[in-house]
């Protein structure tokens, strides 16, 4: 389908890459209701924030002495406790 969907452009002393993002038609229509919004900037900010979160998580996990199985078990306990608390409210 797409052989190369990432393009690199040199702008203001730095390289910027273009990527293609696919969204459902319903979302595209809703985006069209707000033509003043810079959707590229919105996507860029979301990507940057996700990368920061993942880097932070990776840093924390690198210090962990738990095995993968222990981490999964702990995650399940936390999810169950959060669900229970949420359902009680």
Buried (B, 14 or more C-beta within 10 A) or exposed (E): EEEEEEEEEEEEEEEEEEEEEEEEEEEEEEEEEEEEEEBEEEEEEEEEEEEEEEEEEEEEEEEEEEEEEEEEEEEEEEEEEEEEEEEEE
